[in-house]
Amino acid sequence: MARPLVSRSTNIDLPVEFVGKVPGFNWLTQIVVSLPNSLNGAGEVQLSVSFRGRRSNRAVINIQPGSNVP
């Protein structure tokens, strides 16, 4: 489960859509998550990944406003 911190007091569980090896980099695993519309334009958020009760280090990502595509 991936968790971005929208603020210091809010956690959002994100559905994981895919986990697999990065083509050409067998040592690297990618995780694809689905972001809710509420995060559109959220700016900087902290993201961590939890698996089997263990949490990763946090990474800061910047979510820019997207276009409204149906």
C-alpha positions in Angstrom: 0.0 0.0 0.0 1.4 3.4 -1.0 0.7 6.3 1.3 1.2 10.0 0.4 1.1 12.4 3.2 -1.2 15.2 2.1 -0.5 17.1 5.2 1.3 16.2 8.4 -2.0 14.8 9.8 -3.6 13.1 6.7 -2.8 9.8 5.2 -4.4 8.4 2.1 -4.1 4.7 1.1 -3.6 4.4 -2.7 -4.6 1.3 -4.7 -1.7 -0.4 -6.2 -2.2 -1.2 -9.9 1.0 -2.9 -10.8 4.2 -4.2 -9.2 7.0 -5.6 -11.4 10.5 -5.5 -12.6 11.7 -2.5 -14.7 12.6 -3.7 -18.2 16.4 -3.9 -18.6 17.0 -3.4 -14.8 16.2 -6.7 -13.1 17.4 -5.4 -9.8 14.8 -2.6 -9.8 11.1 -3.0 -9.0 8.4 -0.5 -10.0 5.2 0.2 -8.2 2.3 1.9 -10.1 -0.5 3.5 -7.9 -3.7 5.3 -8.8 -3.9 8.8 -7.5 -7.4 10.1 -6.4 -8.7 13.3 -8.0 -8.4 15.0 -4.7 -4.6 15.0 -5.1 -4.8 17.0 -8.4 -2.6 20.0 -7.9 -1.6 19.0 -4.3 1.9 20.2 -4.8 4.6 18.6 -2.7 3.5 15.4 -0.9 5.5 12.7 0.9 5.1 9.2 -0.3 6.0 6.0 1.4 5.3 2.3 0.7 4.2 -0.2 3.3 4.7 -4.0 2.7 4.2 -6.8 5.3 4.2 -4.3 8.1 7.3 -2.5 7.1 7.4 1.1 5.7 9.9 2.5 3.3 11.7 5.8 3.5 9.6 8.8 2.5 10.1 10.4 -1.0 8.8 13.9 -1.8 6.9 14.1 -5.1 5.3 17.2 -6.7 1.8 16.8 -8.1 0.9 19.5 -10.6 -2.6 20.3 -11.7 -3.7 18.2 -14.7 -6.1 18.8 -17.5 -9.7 17.7 -17.1 -9.7 14.8 -19.6 -12.9 12.7 -19.5 
